[in-house]
Amino acid sequence: MGQEPDYRFTLANERTFLAWVRTSLALAAGGLAAVSLIPEFYGSEVLGILLLGLSFATAATSYRRWALNEAAMRLGQPLPPSRLPQMMAAGTALVALVAAALFVIETV
């Protein structure tokens, strides 16, 4: 399938994929921590589920992004656009808003 790309680009693509996987693992750890370490906090389950959902979406989309980039490099085509950064930004903003709202509810 196409030509072998410069190995530096392939390795850079792989490092980016692994960075997304590390981000996904951190989100999963945060979600599990929210549920198990702060159970007395009102809404910790909601916060944990949001973080776990964002973790799943990040892990699932990162592999597809890696594969599409790899194929494009082999075929000499432009890299395809990705919605992963936009999804991460929106998801993180949503988690932050929910966490802030739950904190306000808890302290009132």
BALO-853353 format. One record per atom (N, C-alpha, C, O): atom name; x, y, z; residue number from 1. Coordinates in Angstrom, 2 decimals, padded with zeros to 5 digits. Atoms other than C-alpha are relative to their C-alpha. Example, Ala and Ser with C-alpha at 12.3 -4.5 7.8 and 13.67 -1.06 7.14 Angstrom:
2
atom = N X = 000.89 Y = -001.19 Z = 000.00 nr = 1
atom = CA X = 012.30 Y = -004.50 Z = 007.80 nr = 1
atom = C X = 000.90 Y = 001.20 Z = 000.00 nr = 1
atom = O X = 001.94 Y = 001.18 Z = 000.66 nr = 1
atom = N X = -000.82 Y = -001.19 Z = -000.06 nr = 2
atom = CA X = 013.67 Y = -001.06 Z = 007.14 nr = 2
atom = C X = -000.77 Y = 001.09 Z = 000.73 nr = 2
atom = O X = -000.26 Y = 002.20 Z = 000.90 nr = 2
// end
This chain:
108
atom = N X = 000.84 Y = -001.19 Z = 000.00 nr = 1
atom = CA X = 000.00 Y = 000.00 Z = 000.00 nr = 1
atom = C X = 000.88 Y = 001.24 Z = 000.00 nr = 1
atom = O X = 001.36 Y = 001.66 Z = 001.05 nr = 1
atom = N X = -000.77 Y = -001.22 Z = 000.10 nr = 2
atom = CA X = 001.87 Y = 003.04 Z = -001.25 nr = 2
atom = C X = 001.48 Y = -000.23 Z = 000.22 nr = 2
atom = O X = 001.98 Y = -001.34 Z = 000.11 nr = 2
atom = N X = -001.43 Y = 000.04 Z = -000.25 nr = 3
atom = CA X = 005.48 Y = 003.86 Z = -000.45 nr = 3
atom = C X = 000.29 Y = 000.11 Z = 001.48 nr = 3
atom = O X = -000.50 Y = 000.67 Z = 002.25 nr = 3
atom = N X = -000.43 Y = -000.10 Z = -001.40 nr = 4
atom = CA X = 007.34 Y = 003.53 Z = 002.80 nr = 4
atom = C X = 000.37 Y = 001.46 Z = 000.29 nr = 4
atom = O X = 001.25 Y = 002.01 Z = -000.37 nr = 4
atom = N X = -000.35 Y = -001.39 Z = -000.31 nr = 5
atom = CA X = 007.39 Y = 007.03 Z = 004.39 nr = 5
atom = C X = 001.32 Y = 000.07 Z = 000.77 nr = 5
atom = O X = 001.84 Y = -000.94 Z = 001.25 nr = 5
atom = N X = -001.19 Y = -000.23 Z = -000.82 nr = 6
atom = CA X = 010.42 Y = 008.52 Z = 006.07 nr = 6
atom = C X = -000.28 Y = -000.51 Z = 001.41 nr = 6
atom = O X = -001.31 Y = -000.17 Z = 002.00 nr = 6
atom = N X = 000.24 Y = 000.61 Z = -001.31 nr = 7
atom = CA X = 010.77 Y = 006.60 Z = 009.33 nr = 7
atom = C X = -000.22 Y = 001.03 Z = 001.10 nr = 7
atom = O X = -000.90 Y = 000.74 Z = 002.08 nr = 7
atom = N X = 000.18 Y = -001.03 Z = -001.04 nr = 8
atom = CA X = 010.94 Y = 009.84 Z = 011.32 nr = 8
atom = C X = -001.46 Y = 000.43 Z = 000.10 nr = 8
atom = O X = -001.97 Y = 000.70 Z = 001.19 nr = 8
atom = N X = 001.42 Y = -000.38 Z = -000.01 nr = 9
atom = CA X = 007.39 Y = 010.72 Z = 010.28 nr = 9
atom = C X = -000.86 Y = -001.12 Z = 000.59 nr = 9
atom = O X = -001.81 Y = -000.85 Z = 001.32 nr = 9
atom = N X = 000.72 Y = 001.13 Z = -000.56 nr = 10
atom = CA X = 006.15 Y = 007.23 Z = 011.12 nr = 10
atom = C X = 000.16 Y = -000.03 Z = 001.52 nr = 10
atom = O X = -000.81 Y = -000.25 Z = 002.25 nr = 10
atom = N X = -000.24 Y = 000.01 Z = -001.44 nr = 11
atom = CA X = 007.78 Y = 007.40 Z = 014.55 nr = 11
atom = C X = -000.68 Y = 001.19 Z = 000.69 nr = 11
atom = O X = -001.19 Y = 001.06 Z = 001.81 nr = 11
atom = N X = 000.70 Y = -001.16 Z = -000.57 nr = 12
atom = CA X = 006.38 Y = 010.90 Z = 015.15 nr = 12
atom = C X = -001.49 Y = -000.26 Z = 000.10 nr = 12
atom = O X = -002.14 Y = 000.12 Z = 001.07 nr = 12
atom = N X = 001.42 Y = 000.35 Z = -000.02 nr = 13
atom = CA X = 002.91 Y = 009.63 Z = 014.25 nr = 13
atom = C X = -000.28 Y = -000.97 Z = 001.16 nr = 13
atom = O X = -001.28 Y = -000.84 Z = 001.86 nr = 13
atom = N X = 000.16 Y = 000.96 Z = -001.10 nr = 14
atom = CA X = 003.38 Y = 006.75 Z = 016.70 nr = 14
atom = C X = 000.11 Y = 000.69 Z = 001.36 nr = 14
atom = O X = -000.66 Y = 000.38 Z = 002.27 nr = 14
atom = N X = -000.13 Y = -000.73 Z = -001.27 nr = 15
atom = CA X = 004.56 Y = 009.10 Z = 019.48 nr = 15
atom = C X = -001.26 Y = 000.80 Z = 000.30 nr = 15
atom = O X = -001.70 Y = 000.88 Z = 001.45 nr = 15
atom = N X = 001.24 Y = -000.75 Z = -000.20 nr = 16
atom = CA X = 001.48 Y = 011.25 Z = 018.95 nr = 16
atom = C X = -001.12 Y = -000.93 Z = 000.45 nr = 16
atom = O X = -001.88 Y = -000.60 Z = 001.36 nr = 16
atom = N X = 001.00 Y = 000.99 Z = -000.40 nr = 17
atom = CA X = -000.74 Y = 008.17 Z = 019.16 nr = 17
atom = C X = 000.19 Y = -000.40 Z = 001.46 nr = 17
atom = O X = -000.77 Y = -000.45 Z = 002.23 nr = 17
atom = N X = -000.28 Y = 000.40 Z = -001.39 nr = 18
atom = CA X = 000.97 Y = 007.09 Z = 022.39 nr = 18
atom = C X = -000.31 Y = 001.13 Z = 000.99 nr = 18
atom = O X = -000.73 Y = 000.87 Z = 002.11 nr = 18
atom = N X = 000.36 Y = -001.13 Z = -000.88 nr = 19
atom = CA X = 000.50 Y = 010.59 Z = 023.84 nr = 19
atom = C X = -001.51 Y = 000.05 Z = 000.22 nr = 19
atom = O X = -001.96 Y = 000.33 Z = 001.33 nr = 19
atom = N X = 001.46 Y = 000.03 Z = -000.16 nr = 20
atom = CA X = -003.26 Y = 010.34 Z = 023.17 nr = 20
atom = C X = -000.39 Y = -001.15 Z = 000.91 nr = 20
atom = O X = -001.31 Y = -001.00 Z = 001.72 nr = 20
atom = N X = 000.32 Y = 001.14 Z = -000.87 nr = 21
atom = CA X = -003.29 Y = 006.90 Z = 024.84 nr = 21
atom = C X = 000.35 Y = 000.34 Z = 001.45 nr = 21
atom = O X = -000.41 Y = -000.01 Z = 002.36 nr = 21
atom = N X = -000.34 Y = -000.43 Z = -001.38 nr = 22
atom = CA X = -001.48 Y = 008.35 Z = 027.90 nr = 22
atom = C X = -001.05 Y = 000.96 Z = 000.53 nr = 22
atom = O X = -001.43 Y = 000.88 Z = 001.70 nr = 22
atom = N X = 001.05 Y = -000.92 Z = -000.42 nr = 23
atom = CA X = -004.05 Y = 011.13 Z = 028.01 nr = 23
atom = C X = -001.26 Y = -000.78 Z = 000.37 nr = 23
atom = O X = -001.91 Y = -000.47 Z = 001.36 nr = 23
atom = N X = 001.17 Y = 000.82 Z = -000.28 nr = 24
atom = CA X = -006.81 Y = 008.54 Z = 027.86 nr = 24
atom = C X = 000.15 Y = -000.74 Z = 001.33 nr = 24
atom = O X = -000.80 Y = -000.82 Z = 002.11 nr = 24
atom = N X = -000.24 Y = 000.69 Z = -001.27 nr = 25
atom = CA X = -005.24 Y = 006.57 Z = 030.73 nr = 25
atom = C X = -000.12 Y = 000.96 Z = 001.18 nr = 25
atom = O X = -000.66 Y = 000.60 Z = 002.23 nr = 25
atom = N X = 000.10 Y = -000.99 Z = -001.07 nr = 26
atom = CA X = -004.96 Y = 009.74 Z = 032.81 nr = 26
atom = C X = -001.47 Y = 000.36 Z = 000.27 nr = 26
atom = O X = -001.87 Y = 000.51 Z = 001.42 nr = 26
atom = N X = 001.42 Y = -000.30 Z = -000.17 nr = 27
atom = CA X = -008.63 Y = 010.54 Z = 032.19 nr = 27
atom = C X = -000.72 Y = -001.16 Z = 000.69 nr = 27
atom = O X = -001.57 Y = -000.94 Z = 001.55 nr = 27
atom = N X = 000.60 Y = 001.17 Z = -000.65 nr = 28
atom = CA X = -009.60 Y = 006.98 Z = 033.17 nr = 28
atom = C X = 000.37 Y = -000.04 Z = 001.48 nr = 28
atom = O X = -000.48 Y = -000.32 Z = 002.33 nr = 28
atom = N X = -000.42 Y = -000.02 Z = -001.40 nr = 29
atom = CA X = -007.55 Y = 007.24 Z = 036.36 nr = 29
atom = C X = -000.74 Y = 001.09 Z = 000.77 nr = 29
atom = O X = -001.14 Y = 000.88 Z = 001.91 nr = 29
atom = N X = 000.75 Y = -001.08 Z = -000.64 nr = 30
atom = CA X = -009.21 Y = 010.57 Z = 037.15 nr = 30
atom = C X = -001.45 Y = -000.37 Z = 000.23 nr = 30
atom = O X = -002.02 Y = -000.05 Z = 001.27 nr = 30
atom = N X = 001.39 Y = 000.42 Z = -000.14 nr = 31
atom = CA X = -012.65 Y = 009.11 Z = 036.54 nr = 31
atom = C X = -000.18 Y = -001.02 Z = 001.11 nr = 31
atom = O X = -001.11 Y = -000.93 Z = 001.91 nr = 31
atom = N X = 000.07 Y = 001.01 Z = -001.06 nr = 32
atom = CA X = -012.00 Y = 006.11 Z = 038.75 nr = 32
atom = C X = 000.28 Y = 000.62 Z = 001.37 nr = 32
atom = O X = -000.34 Y = 000.25 Z = 002.36 nr = 32
atom = N X = -000.29 Y = -000.68 Z = -001.26 nr = 33
atom = CA X = -010.50 Y = 008.36 Z = 041.43 nr = 33
atom = C X = -001.19 Y = 000.82 Z = 000.48 nr = 33
atom = O X = -001.49 Y = 000.85 Z = 001.67 nr = 33
atom = N X = 001.16 Y = -000.81 Z = -000.39 nr = 34
atom = CA X = -013.52 Y = 010.64 Z = 041.37 nr = 34
atom = C X = -001.08 Y = -000.86 Z = 000.64 nr = 34
atom = O X = -001.73 Y = -000.44 Z = 001.60 nr = 34
atom = N X = 001.04 Y = 000.88 Z = -000.53 nr = 35
atom = CA X = -015.81 Y = 007.70 Z = 042.02 nr = 35
atom = C X = 000.43 Y = -000.65 Z = 001.30 nr = 35
atom = O X = -000.36 Y = -000.74 Z = 002.24 nr = 35
atom = N X = -000.40 Y = 000.79 Z = -001.16 nr = 36
atom = CA X = -013.74 Y = 005.80 Z = 044.55 nr = 36
atom = C X = 000.65 Y = 000.80 Z = 001.13 nr = 36
atom = O X = 000.54 Y = 000.40 Z = 002.29 nr = 36
atom = N X = -000.71 Y = -000.73 Z = -001.05 nr = 37
atom = CA X = -011.72 Y = 008.43 Z = 046.43 nr = 37
atom = C X = -000.81 Y = 001.14 Z = 000.62 nr = 37
atom = O X = -000.52 Y = 001.57 Z = 001.73 nr = 37
atom = N X = 000.82 Y = -001.08 Z = -000.57 nr = 38
atom = CA X = -014.35 Y = 011.13 Z = 046.91 nr = 38
atom = C X = -001.49 Y = -000.37 Z = -000.06 nr = 38
atom = O X = -002.30 Y = 000.38 Z = -000.60 nr = 38
atom = N X = 001.40 Y = 000.43 Z = 000.11 nr = 39
atom = CA X = -017.61 Y = 009.17 Z = 047.29 nr = 39
atom = C X = -000.97 Y = 000.91 Z = 000.76 nr = 39
atom = O X = -002.15 Y = 000.95 Z = 000.44 nr = 39
atom = N X = 000.90 Y = -000.86 Z = -000.76 nr = 40
atom = CA X = -018.97 Y = 011.66 Z = 049.82 nr = 40
atom = C X = -000.31 Y = 001.31 Z = -000.73 nr = 40
atom = O X = -001.21 Y = 002.05 Z = -000.33 nr = 40
atom = N X = 000.22 Y = -001.21 Z = 000.79 nr = 41
atom = CA X = -018.76 Y = 014.46 Z = 047.23 nr = 41
atom = C X = -001.23 Y = -000.20 Z = -000.88 nr = 41
atom = O X = -001.31 Y = -001.17 Z = -001.63 nr = 41
atom = N X = 001.23 Y = 000.10 Z = 000.78 nr = 42
atom = CA X = -022.18 Y = 015.07 Z = 045.68 nr = 42
atom = C X = 000.31 Y = 000.03 Z = -001.49 nr = 42
atom = O X = 000.93 Y = 000.97 Z = -001.97 nr = 42
atom = N X = -000.18 Y = 000.04 Z = 001.45 nr = 43
atom = CA X = -022.12 Y = 014.05 Z = 042.03 nr = 43
atom = C X = 001.32 Y = -000.59 Z = -000.46 nr = 43
atom = O X = 001.69 Y = -000.46 Z = -001.63 nr = 43
atom = N X = -001.29 Y = 000.57 Z = 000.41 nr = 44
atom = CA X = -018.78 Y = 012.25 Z = 042.07 nr = 44
atom = C X = -000.19 Y = -001.09 Z = -001.06 nr = 44
atom = O X = 000.68 Y = -001.29 Z = -001.90 nr = 44
atom = N X = 000.26 Y = 001.04 Z = 001.01 nr = 45
atom = CA X = -020.37 Y = 009.44 Z = 040.05 nr = 45
atom = C X = -000.16 Y = 000.63 Z = -001.39 nr = 45
atom = O X = 000.36 Y = 000.11 Z = -002.38 nr = 45
atom = N X = 000.19 Y = -000.69 Z = 001.28 nr = 46
atom = CA X = -021.43 Y = 011.88 Z = 037.33 nr = 46
atom = C X = 001.34 Y = 000.47 Z = -000.56 nr = 46
atom = O X = 001.64 Y = 000.28 Z = -001.74 nr = 46
atom = N X = -001.31 Y = -000.48 Z = 000.41 nr = 47
atom = CA X = -017.98 Y = 013.42 Z = 037.23 nr = 47
atom = C X = 000.87 Y = -001.16 Z = -000.47 nr = 47
atom = O X = 001.56 Y = -001.06 Z = -001.49 nr = 47
atom = N X = -000.78 Y = 001.18 Z = 000.38 nr = 48
atom = CA X = -016.35 Y = 009.98 Z = 037.12 nr = 48
atom = C X = -000.43 Y = -000.58 Z = -001.33 nr = 48
atom = O X = 000.40 Y = -000.95 Z = -002.15 nr = 48
atom = N X = 000.52 Y = 000.56 Z = 001.25 nr = 49
atom = CA X = -018.60 Y = 008.76 Z = 034.32 nr = 49
atom = C X = 000.37 Y = 000.91 Z = -001.18 nr = 49
atom = O X = 000.70 Y = 000.42 Z = -002.26 nr = 49
atom = N X = -000.41 Y = -000.92 Z = 001.06 nr = 50
atom = CA X = -017.89 Y = 011.91 Z = 032.27 nr = 50
atom = C X = 001.47 Y = -000.19 Z = -000.37 nr = 50
atom = O X = 001.83 Y = -000.23 Z = -001.54 nr = 50
atom = N X = -001.43 Y = 000.19 Z = 000.26 nr = 51
atom = CA X = -014.15 Y = 011.41 Z = 032.67 nr = 51
atom = C X = 000.27 Y = -001.35 Z = -000.68 nr = 51
atom = O X = 001.10 Y = -001.43 Z = -001.59 nr = 51
atom = N X = -000.18 Y = 001.32 Z = 000.63 nr = 52
atom = CA X = -014.39 Y = 007.71 Z = 031.81 nr = 52
atom = C X = -000.51 Y = 000.00 Z = -001.44 nr = 52
atom = O X = 000.09 Y = -000.63 Z = -002.31 nr = 52
atom = N X = 000.51 Y = -000.11 Z = 001.37 nr = 53
atom = CA X = -016.49 Y = 008.52 Z = 028.74 nr = 53
atom = C X = 000.97 Y = 000.74 Z = -000.90 nr = 53
atom = O X = 001.19 Y = 000.35 Z = -002.04 nr = 53
atom = N X = -000.99 Y = -000.75 Z = 000.77 nr = 54
atom = CA X = -013.96 Y = 011.09 Z = 027.58 nr = 54
atom = C X = 001.24 Y = -000.85 Z = -000.24 nr = 54
atom = O X = 001.86 Y = -000.79 Z = -001.31 nr = 54
atom = N X = -001.12 Y = 000.92 Z = 000.15 nr = 55
atom = CA X = -011.23 Y = 008.52 Z = 028.18 nr = 55
atom = C X = -000.25 Y = -001.01 Z = -001.11 nr = 55
atom = O X = 000.62 Y = -001.25 Z = -001.94 nr = 55
atom = N X = 000.35 Y = 000.98 Z = 001.03 nr = 56
atom = CA X = -013.01 Y = 005.95 Z = 026.04 nr = 56
atom = C X = 000.02 Y = 000.63 Z = -001.39 nr = 56
atom = O X = 000.59 Y = 000.07 Z = -002.33 nr = 56
atom = N X = 000.06 Y = -000.67 Z = 001.30 nr = 57
atom = CA X = -013.66 Y = 008.42 Z = 023.23 nr = 57
atom = C X = 001.40 Y = 000.35 Z = -000.50 nr = 57
atom = O X = 001.69 Y = 000.22 Z = -001.69 nr = 57
atom = N X = -001.37 Y = -000.35 Z = 000.38 nr = 58
atom = CA X = -010.02 Y = 009.55 Z = 023.25 nr = 58
atom = C X = 000.76 Y = -001.23 Z = -000.48 nr = 58
atom = O X = 001.43 Y = -001.19 Z = -001.52 nr = 58
atom = N X = -000.70 Y = 001.22 Z = 000.38 nr = 59
atom = CA X = -008.66 Y = 006.02 Z = 023.14 nr = 59
atom = C X = -000.52 Y = -000.55 Z = -001.34 nr = 59
atom = O X = 000.26 Y = -000.95 Z = -002.20 nr = 59
atom = N X = 000.60 Y = 000.55 Z = 001.22 nr = 60
atom = CA X = -011.08 Y = 004.93 Z = 020.43 nr = 60
atom = C X = 000.35 Y = 000.83 Z = -001.23 nr = 60
atom = O X = 000.62 Y = 000.28 Z = -002.30 nr = 60
atom = N X = -000.26 Y = -000.85 Z = 001.17 nr = 61
atom = CA X = -010.45 Y = 007.92 Z = 018.17 nr = 61
atom = C X = 001.48 Y = 000.12 Z = -000.30 nr = 61
atom = O X = 001.86 Y = 000.36 Z = -001.44 nr = 61
atom = N X = -001.43 Y = -000.17 Z = 000.23 nr = 62
atom = CA X = -006.69 Y = 008.04 Z = 018.64 nr = 62
atom = C X = 000.55 Y = -001.07 Z = -000.94 nr = 62
atom = O X = 001.42 Y = -000.77 Z = -001.77 nr = 62
atom = N X = -000.50 Y = 001.04 Z = 000.90 nr = 63
atom = CA X = -006.13 Y = 004.72 Z = 016.90 nr = 63
atom = C X = -000.42 Y = 000.29 Z = -001.44 nr = 63
atom = O X = 000.38 Y = 000.15 Z = -002.38 nr = 63
atom = N X = 000.47 Y = -000.33 Z = 001.36 nr = 64
atom = CA X = -008.26 Y = 005.75 Z = 013.93 nr = 64
atom = C X = 000.82 Y = 001.14 Z = -000.58 nr = 64
atom = O X = 001.18 Y = 001.12 Z = -001.76 nr = 64
atom = N X = -000.81 Y = -001.13 Z = 000.46 nr = 65
atom = CA X = -006.34 Y = 009.01 Z = 013.71 nr = 65
atom = C X = 001.39 Y = -000.48 Z = -000.42 nr = 65
atom = O X = 001.90 Y = -000.07 Z = -001.46 nr = 65
atom = N X = -001.32 Y = 000.54 Z = 000.34 nr = 66
atom = CA X = -003.02 Y = 007.13 Z = 013.77 nr = 66
atom = C X = -000.04 Y = -000.74 Z = -001.35 nr = 66
atom = O X = 000.81 Y = -000.53 Z = -002.21 nr = 66
atom = N X = 000.11 Y = 000.80 Z = 001.22 nr = 67
atom = CA X = -004.18 Y = 004.73 Z = 011.03 nr = 67
atom = C X = -000.22 Y = 000.87 Z = -001.24 nr = 67
atom = O X = 000.39 Y = 000.63 Z = -002.28 nr = 67
atom = N X = 000.25 Y = -000.89 Z = 001.13 nr = 68
atom = CA X = -005.50 Y = 007.50 Z = 008.76 nr = 68
atom = C X = 001.25 Y = 000.80 Z = -000.36 nr = 68
atom = O X = 001.56 Y = 000.98 Z = -001.54 nr = 68
atom = N X = -001.24 Y = -000.74 Z = 000.26 nr = 69
atom = CA X = -002.28 Y = 009.52 Z = 009.15 nr = 69
atom = C X = 001.04 Y = -000.91 Z = -000.65 nr = 69
atom = O X = 001.73 Y = -000.50 Z = -001.58 nr = 69
atom = N X = -000.97 Y = 000.95 Z = 000.56 nr = 70
atom = CA X = -000.17 Y = 006.44 Z = 008.43 nr = 70
atom = C X = -000.31 Y = -000.29 Z = -001.47 nr = 70
atom = O X = 000.58 Y = -000.30 Z = -002.32 nr = 70
atom = N X = 000.40 Y = 000.28 Z = 001.39 nr = 71
atom = CA X = -002.16 Y = 005.64 Z = 005.28 nr = 71
atom = C X = 000.27 Y = 001.21 Z = -000.90 nr = 71
atom = O X = 000.76 Y = 001.06 Z = -002.02 nr = 71
atom = N X = -000.22 Y = -001.20 Z = 000.81 nr = 72
atom = CA X = -001.97 Y = 009.24 Z = 004.06 nr = 72
atom = C X = 001.48 Y = 000.19 Z = -000.29 nr = 72
atom = O X = 001.85 Y = 000.54 Z = -001.41 nr = 72
atom = N X = -001.44 Y = -000.15 Z = 000.23 nr = 73
atom = CA X = 001.81 Y = 009.34 Z = 004.53 nr = 73
atom = C X = 000.49 Y = -001.02 Z = -001.03 nr = 73
atom = O X = 001.32 Y = -000.69 Z = -001.88 nr = 73
atom = N X = -000.43 Y = 001.04 Z = 000.94 nr = 74
atom = CA X = 002.23 Y = 006.06 Z = 002.63 nr = 74
atom = C X = -000.47 Y = 000.28 Z = -001.42 nr = 74
atom = O X = 000.20 Y = -000.08 Z = -002.39 nr = 74
atom = N X = 000.54 Y = -000.30 Z = 001.33 nr = 75
atom = CA X = 000.07 Y = 007.30 Z = -000.25 nr = 75
atom = C X = 000.41 Y = 001.37 Z = -000.51 nr = 75
atom = O X = 000.04 Y = 001.77 Z = -001.62 nr = 75
atom = N X = -000.46 Y = -001.33 Z = 000.42 nr = 76
atom = CA X = 001.72 Y = 010.73 Z = -000.37 nr = 76
atom = C X = -001.11 Y = 001.03 Z = -000.05 nr = 76
atom = O X = -001.05 Y = 001.98 Z = -000.84 nr = 76
atom = N X = 001.13 Y = -000.93 Z = -000.04 nr = 77
atom = CA X = -001.53 Y = 012.51 Z = 000.45 nr = 77
atom = C X = 000.12 Y = 000.92 Z = 001.21 nr = 77
atom = O X = 000.87 Y = 000.63 Z = 002.14 nr = 77
atom = N X = 000.02 Y = -000.86 Z = -001.18 nr = 78
atom = CA X = -002.17 Y = 015.40 Z = 002.84 nr = 78
atom = C X = -000.59 Y = -000.75 Z = 001.19 nr = 78
atom = O X = -001.43 Y = -001.64 Z = 001.03 nr = 78
atom = N X = 000.55 Y = 000.63 Z = -001.20 nr = 79
atom = CA X = -002.87 Y = 014.39 Z = 006.42 nr = 79
atom = C X = -001.46 Y = 000.40 Z = 000.15 nr = 79
atom = O X = -001.82 Y = 001.56 Z = -000.08 nr = 79
atom = N X = 001.43 Y = -000.32 Z = -000.15 nr = 80
atom = CA X = -006.61 Y = 014.16 Z = 007.10 nr = 80
atom = C X = -000.23 Y = 000.87 Z = 001.23 nr = 80
atom = O X = 000.51 Y = 000.79 Z = 002.20 nr = 80
atom = N X = 000.32 Y = -000.81 Z = -001.18 nr = 81
atom = CA X = -008.20 Y = 016.68 Z = 009.45 nr = 81
atom = C X = -000.49 Y = -000.91 Z = 001.13 nr = 81
atom = O X = -001.00 Y = -002.01 Z = 000.90 nr = 81
atom = N X = 000.42 Y = 000.79 Z = -001.15 nr = 82
atom = CA X = -008.95 Y = 015.47 Z = 012.95 nr = 82
atom = C X = -000.88 Y = 000.83 Z = 000.91 nr = 82
atom = O X = -000.64 Y = 002.02 Z = 001.13 nr = 82
atom = N X = 000.87 Y = -000.68 Z = -000.97 nr = 83
atom = CA X = -011.73 Y = 016.33 Z = 015.36 nr = 83
atom = C X = 000.40 Y = -000.33 Z = 001.43 nr = 83
atom = O X = -000.22 Y = 000.16 Z = 002.38 nr = 83
atom = N X = -000.41 Y = 000.41 Z = -001.34 nr = 84
atom = CA X = -009.89 Y = 014.76 Z = 018.30 nr = 84
atom = C X = 000.39 Y = 001.18 Z = 000.90 nr = 84
atom = O X = -000.07 Y = 001.24 Z = 002.03 nr = 84
atom = N X = -000.31 Y = -001.14 Z = -000.87 nr = 85
atom = CA X = -008.37 Y = 018.03 Z = 019.61 nr = 85
atom = C X = -001.24 Y = 000.81 Z = 000.38 nr = 85
atom = O X = -001.38 Y = 001.25 Z = 001.52 nr = 85
atom = N X = 001.24 Y = -000.73 Z = -000.29 nr = 86
atom = CA X = -011.75 Y = 019.76 Z = 019.32 nr = 86
atom = C X = -000.86 Y = -000.76 Z = 001.00 nr = 86
atom = O X = -001.43 Y = -000.16 Z = 001.92 nr = 86
atom = N X = 000.77 Y = 000.83 Z = -000.93 nr = 87
atom = CA X = -013.48 Y = 016.85 Z = 021.07 nr = 87
atom = C X = 000.60 Y = 000.06 Z = 001.41 nr = 87
atom = O X = -000.13 Y = 000.15 Z = 002.39 nr = 87
atom = N X = -000.66 Y = -000.05 Z = -001.31 nr = 88
atom = CA X = -010.89 Y = 016.90 Z = 023.87 nr = 88
atom = C X = -000.24 Y = 001.36 Z = 000.68 nr = 88
atom = O X = -000.51 Y = 001.41 Z = 001.88 nr = 88
atom = N X = 000.22 Y = -001.34 Z = -000.57 nr = 89
atom = CA X = -011.26 Y = 020.66 Z = 024.36 nr = 89
atom = C X = -001.44 Y = 000.14 Z = 000.49 nr = 89
atom = O X = -001.67 Y = 000.63 Z = 001.60 nr = 89
atom = N X = 001.41 Y = -000.10 Z = -000.41 nr = 90
atom = CA X = -015.06 Y = 020.47 Z = 024.45 nr = 90
atom = C X = -000.29 Y = -000.92 Z = 001.19 nr = 90
atom = O X = -000.99 Y = -000.53 Z = 002.11 nr = 90
atom = N X = 000.21 Y = 000.94 Z = -001.10 nr = 91
atom = CA X = -015.02 Y = 017.41 Z = 026.71 nr = 91
atom = C X = 000.61 Y = 000.49 Z = 001.30 nr = 91
atom = O X = -000.01 Y = 000.38 Z = 002.37 nr = 91
atom = N X = -000.65 Y = -000.54 Z = -001.20 nr = 92
atom = CA X = -012.56 Y = 018.98 Z = 029.13 nr = 92
atom = C X = -000.77 Y = 001.20 Z = 000.54 nr = 92
atom = O X = -000.92 Y = 001.34 Z = 001.75 nr = 92
atom = N X = 000.79 Y = -001.15 Z = -000.44 nr = 93
atom = CA X = -014.60 Y = 022.18 Z = 029.23 nr = 93
atom = C X = -001.29 Y = -000.47 Z = 000.67 nr = 93
atom = O X = -001.70 Y = 000.09 Z = 001.68 nr = 93
atom = N X = 001.22 Y = 000.53 Z = -000.59 nr = 94
atom = CA X = -017.75 Y = 020.16 Z = 029.93 nr = 94
atom = C X = 000.27 Y = -000.58 Z = 001.38 nr = 94
atom = O X = -000.48 Y = -000.33 Z = 002.32 nr = 94
atom = N X = -000.35 Y = 000.57 Z = -001.31 nr = 95
atom = CA X = -016.06 Y = 018.24 Z = 032.75 nr = 95
atom = C X = 000.28 Y = 001.11 Z = 001.01 nr = 95
atom = O X = -000.14 Y = 001.02 Z = 002.16 nr = 95
atom = N X = -000.30 Y = -001.11 Z = -000.90 nr = 96
atom = CA X = -014.77 Y = 021.50 Z = 034.23 nr = 96
atom = C X = -001.28 Y = 000.72 Z = 000.45 nr = 96
atom = O X = -001.41 Y = 001.08 Z = 001.62 nr = 96
atom = N X = 001.26 Y = -000.65 Z = -000.37 nr = 97
atom = CA X = -018.24 Y = 023.09 Z = 034.12 nr = 97
atom = C X = -000.81 Y = -000.86 Z = 000.96 nr = 97
atom = O X = -001.37 Y = -000.34 Z = 001.94 nr = 97
atom = N X = 000.74 Y = 000.90 Z = -000.88 nr = 98
atom = CA X = -019.87 Y = 020.04 Z = 035.70 nr = 98
atom = C X = 000.66 Y = -000.04 Z = 001.37 nr = 98
atom = O X = -000.03 Y = 000.02 Z = 002.39 nr = 98
atom = N X = -000.71 Y = 000.02 Z = -001.28 nr = 99
atom = CA X = -017.17 Y = 019.89 Z = 038.39 nr = 99
atom = C X = -000.24 Y = 001.29 Z = 000.79 nr = 99
atom = O X = -000.46 Y = 001.26 Z = 002.00 nr = 99
atom = N X = 000.24 Y = -001.28 Z = -000.68 nr = 100
atom = CA X = -017.61 Y = 023.59 Z = 039.16 nr = 100
atom = C X = -001.43 Y = 000.08 Z = 000.52 nr = 100
atom = O X = -001.65 Y = 000.54 Z = 001.65 nr = 100
atom = N X = 001.39 Y = -000.02 Z = -000.44 nr = 101
atom = CA X = -021.40 Y = 023.25 Z = 039.32 nr = 101
atom = C X = -000.20 Y = -000.91 Z = 001.20 nr = 101
atom = O X = -000.89 Y = -000.54 Z = 002.15 nr = 101
atom = N X = 000.13 Y = 000.92 Z = -001.13 nr = 102
atom = CA X = -021.14 Y = 020.23 Z = 041.60 nr = 102
atom = C X = 000.66 Y = 000.56 Z = 001.25 nr = 102
atom = O X = 000.15 Y = 000.38 Z = 002.36 nr = 102
atom = N X = -000.67 Y = -000.63 Z = -001.15 nr = 103
atom = CA X = -018.69 Y = 022.09 Z = 043.83 nr = 103
atom = C X = -000.86 Y = 001.08 Z = 000.62 nr = 103
atom = O X = -000.96 Y = 001.18 Z = 001.84 nr = 103
atom = N X = 000.89 Y = -001.06 Z = -000.52 nr = 104
atom = CA X = -021.08 Y = 025.04 Z = 044.12 nr = 104
atom = C X = -001.19 Y = -000.61 Z = 000.72 nr = 104
atom = O X = -001.56 Y = -000.15 Z = 001.80 nr = 104
atom = N X = 001.12 Y = 000.67 Z = -000.64 nr = 105
atom = CA X = -023.97 Y = 022.72 Z = 044.90 nr = 105
atom = C X = 000.41 Y = -000.59 Z = 001.34 nr = 105
atom = O X = -000.35 Y = -000.52 Z = 002.31 nr = 105
atom = N X = -000.51 Y = 000.63 Z = -001.22 nr = 106
atom = CA X = -021.88 Y = 020.92 Z = 047.52 nr = 106
atom = C X = 000.23 Y = 001.03 Z = 001.11 nr = 106
atom = O X = -000.03 Y = 000.75 Z = 002.28 nr = 106
atom = N X = -000.35 Y = -000.99 Z = -001.02 nr = 107
atom = CA X = -020.81 Y = 024.11 Z = 049.28 nr = 107
atom = C X = -001.17 Y = 000.87 Z = 000.43 nr = 107
atom = O X = -001.08 Y = 001.57 Z = 001.44 nr = 107
atom = N X = 001.16 Y = -000.84 Z = -000.36 nr = 108
atom = CA X = -024.23 Y = 025.77 Z = 049.33 nr = 108
atom = C X = -000.82 Y = -000.66 Z = 001.07 nr = 108
atom = O X = -001.84 Y = -000.11 Z = 001.50 nr = 108
// end
